[in-house]
Amino acid sequence: MKERIVGYRRRIDTLLANPPTDADWELILQEHLTQVSFFQHERLIHLIVTVTFAVLTTIALAIYCIAEYIPVLALMALLLILLIPYIGHYYTLENEVQKMYGQYDEIWGKVNEEKR
């Protein structure tokens, strides 16, 4: 997913930096909105998963602090091992979608230029 979102954003950056003379900006805008929608959905799913793992890790830590039950440390370690990559992936999704919002504004400006 990271390769897809970064690749798509870079492709749009290239298109905006070197626009072809015959570009259909309305079509590009619609495609961009569709892609942003897909990535927003992916971001929401990963937010839910990341928060779930963070809550489970916190619960495991609380259980260990209250009951001092040693096997919970293994569960907490496993949850942390999974939580760290989830945070990194969510961070990438969030930042790339935010950049796409800026791209949307640029494409919207191009659509409005065509209409003048």
Secondary structure, DSSP 8 states (H G I E B T S, - for coil): -HHHHHHHHHHHHHHHHS--TT--HHHHHHHHHHHHHHHHHHHHHHHHHHHHHHHHHHHHHHHHHHH--THHHHHHHHHHHHHHHHHHHHHHHHHHHHHHHHHHHHHHHHHHHHH-
